[in-house]
Amino acid sequence: MSRKIQSVRGMNDILPDQTYHWRHLESSLARICSLYGYEEIRPPLLERTELFKRSIGEATDIVEKEMYTFIDNNGESVTLRPEATASCVRAGVEHGLFHNQQAKLWYLGPMFRHEKPQKGRYRQFHQFGIEAIGWPGPDADAELQMFAARLFEEVGISSVTLEINTLGSPTSRTLFRDDLKEYLHRHEADLDEDSRRRLERNPLRILDSKVETTREILKDAPRLTNYLDEQSLADFNRLGQLLDAAGIAYRVNDRLVRGLDYYTSIVFEWVTDRLGAQGAVCAGGRYDGLIEQLSGRPAPAAGFALGIERLLELMQIEGNTVDAEVADIYLATLGDEAEIIGVSLAETLRNSELKVRNHLGGGNFKKQLKKADQSGARFALIIGEEEVTQQVVTVKDLRYETGQIKVPIDEIGAQLIGMLRANAGNPEYSKFEN
C-alpha cells in the first residue's frame, strides 16, 4: 500500500466545523471596512523577491530566514508573500492608486513564513489588514485604533490591550541607533545569539528581545524617548489625546519597535496574555517612506494587520464563538413520484432563501427522520404516497413536541417562511395555520 499523503507541515486544513467561524469573522471585518470607507484589494500570493527585500529589510528575520523563495522557470527569484503591506503599496504604485489622491485599502488572505510551527503560529497563516495612504497626521493613526477597538468589541474580545510608541524622525532614530549600538557593544558577550547577530545590521530589533538576560541588559540602555524631535513628540501626544477622546485605553511602551524596517514614527500593538508566547493579535504603524522606496511619489501611510487564526482562537478562549449553520428544512420523500415533487419543492423553498437539505440515498422514513434529527434542521417535510395523493406535505417540528400537521403543497412555502422569520426559536410559532 502506498504511503498516505498528508498536508505539508505548518499548512493546516480549515475544516467545515471551523469555516463557519471564519465566515462570521470575515463578514464582520468587511462590514466594518465599509463603515470606515476602506475598499478591498486582492494582491497576488507570489511577488518578486526584490519587493520584500527592499521593503521589509534584508537584515530582518523574515527576509533572512523565513521567506518561501525560489527561482521560477524564467530564472527569476519569486517569493510567496510573507505579509501584504508591501504588495498593496506595489499594486498602488503600479496602477496609479496613489497618484494625486488618497486611498483606504483592505485585504484578507494567506501569508507564508517558514517558521517553527507552534500554537498560534503557522507556516501558512491568514491576515486581515488595512492601509490608509495619503494622510500625514495622527488623526489617521487614531482612526486605525478606533477600527481595531470596534472590531474587538463586535466579536466580544475584551482581553486585549493597546500599546503605542513612536520611533521618531529618521534623524532622531539614527542618533539613538548609534548610541544604542555603542552601549550594546559593551555588553555583547552577554547578549543572546540572535541579538548579537542583529547588533550591526538591525540593533533596534534587540529592544524586542524576549530573552531574559538580554532584557536585563536593556534596562540601562539608552531610551528612544530622550532622542525624539519636537514634531514626533507633538504627533505622539496628539495621538494620546485623540485616543482619550475616543475612550480607547492604551499603554506607552517605549521598547516597542516592530519587526519590519519600513516602519517610521508611530507604531502599536494590541496584545493579550491569553495566547501564551503569541501575544500580539493586531499590530502596525506608520510607514511614510515606503511608497517612495518602492518607486512611487512620496506619500504618508499607516496601517495594521491582524492574524485571523489568533483572533479566532482568542474568541474561542473568551467563549465568543457562533453557532454552526444548519438547515431550516430536511426533506424526506418515499417513492418515485414523491421524489419528483420533493425536488421541485426544495428548489422553490431555496428560491425564498430557505436552507433545505434533501435526503439523498433512499431508505425508509425511520432512517430518513433519524438523519433529519441529526442534521439540526428545525423542520422535517415528509412526502410519501399518501401526501402525493392528497397534494399535501406532512410537517414535523424536530425541536419542539408539537406533533405533525398536513399542509397543502401550494401553501407550505408561505407558512414556513412566515414562521421561521417571525421567531425561529419560539414554539408558539411552530403551529401552522389550517
C-alpha positions as CSV (number, residue, x, y, z in Angstrom):
1,M,0.0,0.0,0.0
2,S,1.3,3.5,-0.9
3,R,2.1,6.0,1.8
4,K,-0.8,8.2,2.8
5,I,-0.2,11.8,1.7
6,Q,-0.6,14.4,4.5
7,S,-0.6,18.2,4.5
8,V,2.8,20.0,4.5
9,R,4.0,20.8,8.0
10,G,2.6,24.1,9.2
11,M,0.0,24.2,6.4
12,N,-3.3,23.5,8.1
13,D,-6.7,22.4,6.7
14,I,-9.6,24.5,7.7
15,L,-12.4,22.0,8.1
16,P,-16.2,22.5,7.8
17,D,-16.8,22.7,11.6
18,Q,-14.4,25.7,11.6
19,T,-15.2,27.5,8.4
20,Y,-18.4,29.0,9.7
21,H,-16.5,30.8,12.4
22,W,-14.2,32.2,9.7
23,R,-17.1,33.4,7.6
24,H,-18.7,35.1,10.6
25,L,-15.4,36.9,11.3
26,E,-14.8,37.8,7.7
27,S,-18.3,39.2,7.3
28,S,-17.7,41.4,10.4
29,L,-14.4,42.6,9.0
30,A,-15.9,43.5,5.6
31,R,-18.9,45.3,7.2
32,I,-16.6,47.4,9.5
33,C,-14.4,48.3,6.5
34,S,-17.5,49.7,4.8
35,L,-18.2,51.8,7.9
36,Y,-14.8,53.4,7.7
37,G,-14.6,53.8,3.9
38,Y,-12.0,51.1,3.1
39,E,-12.0,49.4,-0.3
40,E,-10.9,45.8,-0.9
41,I,-7.7,45.0,-2.8
42,R,-6.5,41.4,-3.7
43,P,-2.8,41.3,-4.5
44,P,-1.3,38.1,-5.7
45,L,0.3,35.4,-3.5
46,L,3.5,35.4,-5.5
47,E,5.7,38.5,-5.8
48,R,9.2,39.3,-7.0
49,T,11.6,38.7,-4.1
50,E,13.1,42.1,-4.5
51,L,9.8,43.7,-3.3
52,F,10.2,42.2,0.2
53,K,14.0,42.7,0.4
54,R,13.5,46.4,-0.3
55,S,10.5,46.9,1.9
56,I,10.8,44.6,4.9
57,G,14.6,44.8,5.1
58,E,17.3,42.4,4.2
59,A,18.5,42.2,7.8
60,T,15.1,41.1,9.2
61,D,14.4,37.6,10.3
62,I,11.6,37.4,7.7
63,V,13.9,38.0,4.8
64,E,16.9,36.2,6.1
65,K,15.3,33.0,7.4
66,E,11.5,32.8,6.9
67,M,10.5,33.5,3.3
68,Y,9.5,30.8,0.8
69,T,11.7,31.9,-2.1
70,F,12.5,30.0,-5.3
71,I,13.7,30.5,-8.9
72,D,10.9,30.2,-11.4
73,N,11.1,28.7,-14.9
74,N,12.2,32.1,-16.2
75,G,15.1,32.3,-13.9
76,E,13.5,35.0,-11.7
77,S,13.5,34.9,-7.9
78,V,10.0,34.9,-6.6
79,T,8.5,34.7,-3.1
80,L,5.3,33.6,-1.5
81,R,4.2,36.8,0.3
82,P,5.1,36.8,4.0
83,E,3.0,40.0,4.5
84,A,0.8,42.2,2.4
85,T,1.6,45.8,3.0
86,A,4.4,45.8,0.5
87,S,2.1,44.1,-2.0
88,C,-0.6,46.7,-1.5
89,V,1.9,49.5,-2.0
90,R,3.5,47.9,-5.1
91,A,0.0,47.4,-6.6
92,G,-1.0,51.0,-5.7
93,V,2.2,52.4,-7.3
94,E,1.9,50.2,-10.4
95,H,-1.8,51.1,-11.1
96,G,-1.7,54.7,-10.0
97,L,-3.9,54.4,-7.0
98,F,-1.9,57.0,-5.1
99,H,-1.4,59.5,-7.9
100,N,-2.6,62.8,-6.5
101,Q,-5.2,61.0,-4.4
102,Q,-5.7,59.3,-1.1
103,A,-6.6,55.7,-0.7
104,K,-8.1,53.4,2.0
105,L,-7.4,49.7,1.2
106,W,-8.2,46.4,3.0
107,Y,-7.1,42.9,2.3
108,L,-7.6,39.4,3.6
109,G,-5.8,36.2,2.7
110,P,-3.0,33.7,3.3
111,M,0.6,34.6,4.1
112,F,3.6,32.3,4.2
113,R,6.6,32.2,6.6
114,H,8.9,29.2,7.2
115,E,8.8,29.4,11.0
116,K,8.8,26.6,13.6
117,P,5.1,25.7,13.7
118,Q,3.6,26.1,17.2
119,K,0.3,27.0,18.7
120,G,-0.9,30.3,17.1
121,R,1.9,30.3,14.6
122,Y,1.7,28.5,11.3
123,R,3.7,28.5,8.0
124,Q,0.6,29.3,6.1
125,F,-1.5,31.8,8.1
126,H,-4.1,34.4,7.3
127,Q,-4.0,38.1,7.8
128,F,-6.5,40.9,7.6
129,G,-5.1,44.4,7.2
130,I,-6.0,48.0,6.4
131,E,-3.8,50.6,4.8
132,A,-4.5,54.4,4.9
133,I,-2.5,56.2,2.2
134,G,-2.1,59.9,2.0
135,W,-2.9,61.2,5.5
136,P,0.1,62.5,7.4
137,G,-1.4,63.4,10.8
138,P,-2.1,61.4,14.0
139,D,-5.8,61.6,13.3
140,A,-5.3,58.8,10.7
141,D,-3.3,56.8,13.3
142,A,-6.1,57.2,15.8
143,E,-8.7,56.0,13.4
144,L,-6.8,52.8,13.0
145,Q,-7.2,52.2,16.7
146,M,-10.9,53.1,16.6
147,F,-11.3,50.5,13.8
148,A,-9.5,47.8,15.8
149,A,-11.4,48.7,19.0
150,R,-14.7,48.4,17.2
151,L,-13.8,45.1,15.8
152,F,-12.7,43.6,19.2
153,E,-16.0,44.9,20.7
154,E,-18.1,43.4,17.9
155,V,-16.6,39.9,18.2
156,G,-16.7,40.0,22.0
157,I,-13.0,40.2,22.8
158,S,-12.0,42.0,26.0
159,S,-8.6,40.6,26.9
160,V,-6.6,42.9,24.5
161,T,-4.5,45.9,25.5
162,L,-3.3,48.6,23.2
163,E,0.5,49.5,23.4
164,I,1.8,52.5,21.5
165,N,5.2,54.1,20.8
166,T,6.9,56.4,18.4
167,L,10.2,55.8,16.6
168,G,10.6,59.5,15.9
169,S,12.1,61.0,12.8
170,P,14.9,59.3,10.7
171,T,17.4,61.8,12.2
172,S,16.5,61.1,15.8
173,R,16.3,57.4,15.2
174,T,19.8,57.4,13.7
175,L,21.2,59.2,16.7
176,F,19.5,56.8,19.0
177,R,20.6,53.8,17.0
178,D,24.3,54.8,17.2
179,D,24.2,55.3,20.9
180,L,22.3,52.0,21.4
181,K,24.9,50.1,19.4
182,E,27.7,51.6,21.4
183,Y,26.0,50.6,24.7
184,L,25.2,47.1,23.5
185,H,28.8,46.5,22.2
186,R,30.0,47.0,25.8
187,H,27.7,44.0,26.7
188,E,28.0,42.0,23.6
189,A,29.4,38.9,25.3
190,D,26.3,38.6,27.4
191,L,23.7,39.1,24.7
192,D,21.8,36.1,23.3
193,E,22.8,34.8,19.9
194,D,20.0,36.4,17.9
195,S,20.8,39.8,19.5
196,R,24.5,39.5,18.7
197,R,23.6,38.8,15.1
198,R,21.3,41.8,14.9
199,L,23.7,44.2,16.6
200,E,25.4,45.6,13.5
201,R,22.5,45.5,11.0
202,N,19.3,45.9,12.9
203,P,20.0,46.9,16.6
204,L,16.6,48.3,17.2
205,R,15.1,44.8,17.0
206,I,17.1,43.8,20.1
207,L,14.7,46.1,22.1
208,D,12.0,43.5,21.3
209,S,14.0,40.5,22.6
210,K,12.2,38.1,24.8
211,V,15.4,36.6,26.3
212,E,15.6,37.5,30.0
213,T,19.4,38.1,30.1
214,T,19.1,40.5,27.2
215,R,16.1,42.2,28.7
216,E,18.2,42.8,31.9
217,I,20.9,44.4,29.9
218,L,18.4,46.6,28.1
219,K,17.1,48.1,31.4
220,D,20.1,50.5,31.4
221,A,20.2,51.1,27.7
222,P,19.6,54.5,26.1
223,R,15.9,55.2,25.7
224,L,14.4,56.4,22.4
225,T,12.2,58.9,24.1
226,N,15.3,61.0,25.0
227,Y,16.1,61.4,21.3
228,L,12.7,62.4,19.9
229,D,12.3,65.5,17.8
230,E,9.7,68.1,18.6
231,Q,7.3,67.2,15.8
232,S,7.4,63.5,16.7
233,L,6.6,64.3,20.3
234,A,3.8,66.6,19.3
235,D,2.2,63.9,17.0
236,F,2.5,61.3,19.7
237,N,0.9,63.4,22.3
238,R,-1.9,64.3,19.9
239,L,-2.5,60.6,19.3
240,G,-2.9,60.1,23.0
241,Q,-5.4,63.0,23.2
242,L,-7.4,61.5,20.3
243,L,-7.5,58.0,21.9
244,D,-8.6,59.5,25.2
245,A,-11.4,61.3,23.4
246,A,-12.5,58.1,21.7
247,G,-12.4,56.2,25.1
248,I,-9.7,53.8,24.0
249,A,-7.3,52.8,26.8
250,Y,-3.6,52.4,25.9
251,R,-0.2,52.0,27.5
252,V,3.0,53.7,26.2
253,N,5.7,51.0,25.6
254,D,9.0,52.8,24.7
255,R,10.6,49.4,23.8
256,L,8.1,48.7,21.1
257,V,9.8,48.9,17.7
258,R,8.1,46.4,15.3
259,G,10.0,43.9,13.2
260,L,9.9,45.4,9.7
261,D,12.3,48.1,8.5
262,Y,9.7,50.2,6.8
263,Y,8.0,51.5,10.0
264,T,8.5,55.1,10.9
265,S,7.1,57.3,13.7
266,I,4.1,55.9,15.5
267,V,3.9,52.1,16.0
268,F,1.5,50.0,18.0
269,E,0.4,46.5,19.1
270,W,-2.8,45.1,20.5
271,V,-1.6,42.4,22.9
272,T,-3.1,39.7,25.1
273,D,-1.9,37.4,27.8
274,R,-4.4,34.6,26.8
275,L,-2.4,33.2,23.9
276,G,0.9,32.2,25.5
277,A,4.0,33.4,23.7
278,Q,2.0,34.7,20.7
279,G,0.8,37.8,22.5
280,A,0.4,40.2,19.6
281,V,-3.1,40.0,18.0
282,C,-3.0,43.1,15.9
283,A,0.0,45.3,15.1
284,G,1.1,48.1,12.7
285,G,2.1,51.7,12.5
286,R,3.2,54.4,10.1
287,Y,5.4,53.8,7.1
288,D,5.8,57.2,5.5
289,G,8.8,56.3,3.4
290,L,7.7,53.0,1.8
291,I,5.9,54.3,-1.2
292,E,8.9,56.4,-2.3
293,Q,11.2,53.4,-1.5
294,L,9.1,51.3,-4.0
295,S,9.5,54.0,-6.7
296,G,6.3,55.8,-6.1
297,R,5.8,59.5,-5.4
298,P,6.4,60.2,-1.7
299,A,3.2,59.9,0.4
300,P,2.4,59.3,4.1
301,A,0.9,56.0,5.0
302,A,-0.2,53.9,8.0
303,G,-1.9,50.6,8.6
304,F,-2.1,47.4,10.6
305,A,-2.5,43.7,10.2
306,L,-4.1,41.1,12.4
307,G,-3.8,37.3,12.5
308,I,-7.1,35.6,11.7
309,E,-6.1,32.3,13.4
310,R,-5.1,34.1,16.6
311,L,-8.2,36.2,16.7
312,L,-10.4,33.1,16.2
313,E,-8.5,31.3,19.0
314,L,-9.0,34.3,21.3
315,M,-12.7,34.4,20.5
316,Q,-12.9,30.7,21.4
317,I,-11.0,31.2,24.7
318,E,-13.3,34.0,25.7
319,G,-16.4,32.0,24.7
320,N,-17.5,34.1,21.8
321,T,-18.0,31.6,19.1
322,V,-21.0,31.5,16.8
323,D,-23.5,28.6,16.3
324,A,-22.9,26.4,13.3
325,E,-25.1,27.0,10.3
326,V,-27.8,24.3,10.0
327,A,-30.6,23.7,7.5
328,D,-34.1,25.1,8.1
329,I,-35.7,22.2,6.4
330,Y,-34.9,18.5,6.0
331,L,-36.9,17.0,3.1
332,A,-37.8,13.3,3.3
333,T,-39.5,11.5,0.4
334,L,-40.6,7.9,-0.3
335,G,-41.4,6.7,-3.8
336,D,-40.6,7.9,-7.3
337,E,-43.5,10.5,-7.6
338,A,-42.8,11.8,-4.1
339,E,-39.1,12.3,-5.0
340,I,-40.1,14.3,-8.1
341,I,-42.4,16.5,-6.1
342,G,-39.8,16.9,-3.4
343,V,-37.0,18.1,-5.8
344,S,-39.3,20.8,-7.2
345,L,-40.5,21.8,-3.7
346,A,-36.9,22.0,-2.4
347,E,-35.9,24.4,-5.2
348,T,-38.9,26.6,-4.7
349,L,-38.1,26.9,-1.0
350,R,-34.4,27.7,-1.8
351,N,-35.6,30.5,-4.1
352,S,-37.1,32.0,-0.9
353,E,-33.7,31.8,0.8
354,L,-34.6,28.8,3.0
355,K,-31.8,26.3,3.7
356,V,-33.1,22.9,2.6
357,R,-31.3,19.6,2.9
358,N,-32.8,17.0,0.5
359,H,-32.4,13.4,1.7
360,L,-30.2,11.5,-0.7
361,G,-29.7,7.8,-1.0
362,G,-33.1,6.5,-0.2
363,G,-34.2,4.4,2.8
364,N,-37.4,4.1,4.8
365,F,-38.9,7.1,6.7
366,K,-37.5,6.0,10.0
367,K,-34.0,6.2,8.7
368,Q,-34.7,9.5,6.9
369,L,-36.1,11.1,10.0
370,K,-33.2,10.0,12.1
371,K,-30.9,11.8,9.6
372,A,-33.3,14.8,9.7
373,D,-32.9,15.0,13.5
374,Q,-29.1,14.7,13.3
375,S,-28.9,17.5,10.7
376,G,-30.0,20.1,13.2
377,A,-32.8,21.3,10.9
378,R,-35.9,22.9,12.5
379,F,-38.5,21.1,10.4
380,A,-38.8,17.8,8.5
381,L,-41.1,17.8,5.5
382,I,-42.4,14.4,4.7
383,I,-43.8,13.4,1.3
384,G,-45.0,9.8,0.7
385,E,-47.7,8.1,-1.3
386,E,-50.5,9.5,0.9
387,E,-49.1,13.0,0.6
388,V,-48.8,12.7,-3.2
389,T,-52.4,11.6,-3.5
390,Q,-53.7,14.4,-1.2
391,Q,-51.3,17.0,-2.6
392,V,-50.1,17.9,0.9
393,V,-46.9,17.9,2.9
394,T,-46.5,16.5,6.4
395,V,-44.6,18.9,8.6
396,K,-42.8,17.7,11.8
397,D,-41.2,20.1,14.2
398,L,-37.9,18.5,15.1
399,R,-37.1,20.8,18.0
400,Y,-40.5,21.0,19.8
401,E,-43.1,18.4,20.7
402,T,-46.0,20.0,18.7
403,G,-47.0,16.9,16.7
404,Q,-47.4,16.7,12.9
405,I,-49.6,18.6,10.6
406,K,-50.5,18.3,6.9
407,V,-50.3,21.5,4.8
408,P,-51.3,21.9,1.2
409,I,-48.2,21.9,-1.1
410,D,-49.1,25.3,-2.6
411,E,-49.2,26.9,0.9
412,I,-46.3,25.3,2.6
413,G,-43.7,27.8,1.4
414,A,-45.5,30.9,2.7
415,Q,-46.2,29.3,6.0
416,L,-42.7,28.1,6.6
417,I,-41.2,31.4,5.6
418,G,-43.6,33.3,7.9
419,M,-43.0,31.1,10.9
420,L,-39.2,30.8,10.5
421,R,-38.7,34.6,10.0
422,A,-41.1,35.5,12.8
423,N,-39.3,33.7,15.6
424,A,-37.2,30.7,14.8
425,G,-36.8,29.7,18.5
426,N,-40.3,30.1,19.8
427,P,-42.5,27.0,19.8
428,E,-45.6,29.2,19.7
429,Y,-44.7,30.0,16.1
430,S,-44.4,26.3,15.1
431,K,-48.2,25.9,14.9
432,F,-49.2,26.0,11.4
433,E,-52.5,27.5,10.2
434,N,-55.1,25.1,8.9
